[in-house]
Amino acid sequence: MTERIRAAIVKIVDHGDSTTILGPSGALRFDDASAALVRAVLEIHARPVTRDALVAELAARSGGEVPAKPVDDLLALLEREKILVAPTPRPAPAFHGRRVVLGISGAVAAVDAPVLVRGLHALGCDVRIALTRTSRRFLSLPALDALTHHRVWRSLWQRTEDAPVPHINLAEWAELVIVWPASATTIARIAAGDCSDLVSAIVTATRAPVVIAPSMNDAMLGAPPVQDNLDKLRTHGRYVVHGSLGVELAHRPEDRTPMFGPAAAPSAVVELVRHLLTHVVPRPRLPADAAAWERLWSTTPLDQLPWTHDPIDPALQRALEARTGRLLDLGTGTGTVAIAAAQLGYRVTATEISATALGLARRAATTLPILFALDDVTASNLDGTFDVIVDRGVLHCLPIERRDAYARTIAARSATGTTLLVVAHTGGELATHPLAAGELAALFPSFRVVSTTPTTLSGGAAILVELRAA
Ligand SMILES: Cc1cc2nc3c(=O)[nH]c(=O)nc-3n(C[C@H](O)[C@H](O)[C@H](O)COP(=O)(O)O)c2cc1C
């Protein structure tokens, strides 16, 4: 039986005992009992439901039988008017964790910046906001804080422990910098390499592509100095976004006529960002196979492999201290977990896909009795079962289509009561495939989730999920 759900955007208005639907056929008005039925049907269709489930729920609400014809007629009408539609699975945001700095300057279009932020969030981007001093006149800082869940940067001197020099830290963090809207003043600063303001300093310091959306009165935009500056930006390799039709605020509302000059609409910028993140700065790929991992480990200095510097997080340390027995450490890397576990008295087997990494771990473990094995968790040659299996940062590196093979290995190496400890990104800056606790539960049907604890792992937010084999 087919399910239907309320369309994401509907045009419906209640007035007293009547409800009016503004659909493709025009305004359709329902009164009294019909209006009540429309409202109930729409409320129930906030989630996908079949016709029979709807009728059952209407009957339960009214405490009696519901005549079928009016309901079926109404359902047919609501489908025709595109108010009820087939549910579509919501795809995961394609640009999850992509790092975008949004610089906002003091042009009046700044009032719409939250719309752009929402659009970037809908793509999955991690957005950090930097403001010029004047832009603050057009914006609410607490609202932007709440929207992004990050502090809003507003000065070169707004130092914090993790960002001691904000303009450089943001410039290095960004995969893409957008200046939207870009006032004539900010454009002049950027064109001149003037770093006296946070936004122009970030743009000047970054190696990421920069998108600049000029936004101003059409006479200002046409002025020779502004055009000269825009020419410079184009020459400097900036993406200069053409403006859109808008109005001049200086004129009385009733006298305003359309002009070109205001910044491109947020939706247009979001489309441009989608294009740039796909084609100009594509997501760096983590190695997909053993040879590529070996190449990475054998050719990259360790200080450029951020995960090799993560000490054991306290949540994982506590979980390890609570147990004992045989422990399997998957993807041991430089051996951090294996060594900590061996020091706690576990009999440890540590596996790695890269021989170079395995060598590093072996040397770090010195005399600890750890069994090191070269092994790919998705095509494993291991034997036996373990009391504890630890994965700190392997599963989220795997291409999603290899997760099932991974789960088969875990199941084969587990017995009743085996504890599985998985530390994985829930959001990412390291181009991993972040996971939610629910996804883990679905991946290991013979395990039950015991606990989920937020924890730390370089390159993004992470969770420690503890599962127990039934
Ligand atoms: C109400 C109002 C609206 C303004 N709108 C714009 C605008 O759309 N574009 C622009 O370039 N300047 C605009 N300005 C002027 C800028 O705010 C001013 O040039 C300022 O120096 C920009 O500084 P900033 O680039 O550091 O934010 C506006 C000024 C006021 C008072």
PDBQT file of the ligand as one rigid body, heavy atoms in Angstrom, charges set to zero:
ROOT
HETATM    1  C1  LIG A 501      22.052  51.535   5.528  1.00  0.00    +0.000 C 
HETATM    2  C2  LIG A 501      23.363  51.300   4.827  1.00  0.00    +0.000 A 
HETATM    3  C3  LIG A 501      23.428  50.369   3.828  1.00  0.00    +0.000 A 
HETATM    4  C4  LIG A 501      24.635  50.149   3.151  1.00  0.00    +0.000 A 
HETATM    5  N1  LIG A 501      24.667  49.227   2.156  1.00  0.00    +0.000 NA
HETATM    6  C5  LIG A 501      25.814  49.067   1.462  1.00  0.00    +0.000 A 
HETATM    7  C6  LIG A 501      25.844  48.160   0.384  1.00  0.00    +0.000 A 
HETATM    8  O1  LIG A 501      24.880  47.490   0.043  1.00  0.00    +0.000 OA
HETATM    9  N2  LIG A 501      27.024  47.991  -0.256  1.00  0.00    +0.000 N 
HETATM   10  C7  LIG A 501      28.152  48.701   0.084  1.00  0.00    +0.000 A 
HETATM   11  O2  LIG A 501      29.193  48.514  -0.558  1.00  0.00    +0.000 OA
HETATM   12  N3  LIG A 501      28.122  49.570   1.087  1.00  0.00    +0.000 NA
HETATM   13  C8  LIG A 501      27.006  49.773   1.786  1.00  0.00    +0.000 A 
HETATM   14  N4  LIG A 501      26.977  50.655   2.821  1.00  0.00    +0.000 N 
HETATM   15  C9  LIG A 501      28.215  51.361   3.189  1.00  0.00    +0.000 C 
HETATM   16  C10 LIG A 501      29.155  50.440   3.986  1.00  0.00    +0.000 C 
HETATM   17  O3  LIG A 501      28.531  50.015   5.157  1.00  0.00    +0.000 OA
HETATM   18  C11 LIG A 501      30.456  51.197   4.290  1.00  0.00    +0.000 C 
HETATM   19  O4  LIG A 501      31.106  51.487   3.074  1.00  0.00    +0.000 OA
HETATM   20  C12 LIG A 501      31.374  50.431   5.205  1.00  0.00    +0.000 C 
HETATM   21  O5  LIG A 501      32.596  51.127   5.265  1.00  0.00    +0.000 OA
HETATM   22  C13 LIG A 501      31.658  49.008   4.740  1.00  0.00    +0.000 C 
HETATM   23  O6  LIG A 501      32.638  48.464   5.578  1.00  0.00    +0.000 OA
HETATM   24  P1  LIG A 501      33.051  46.955   5.562  1.00  0.00    +0.000 P 
HETATM   25  O7  LIG A 501      33.311  46.595   4.148  1.00  0.00    +0.000 OA
HETATM   26  O8  LIG A 501      34.280  46.907   6.393  1.00  0.00    +0.000 OA
HETATM   27  O9  LIG A 501      31.958  46.165   6.176  1.00  0.00    +0.000 OA
HETATM   28  C14 LIG A 501      25.800  50.889   3.509  1.00  0.00    +0.000 A 
HETATM   29  C15 LIG A 501      25.715  51.802   4.533  1.00  0.00    +0.000 A 
HETATM   30  C16 LIG A 501      24.520  52.037   5.187  1.00  0.00    +0.000 A 
HETATM   31  C17 LIG A 501      24.478  53.062   6.263  1.00  0.00    +0.000 C 
ENDROOT
TORSDOF 0
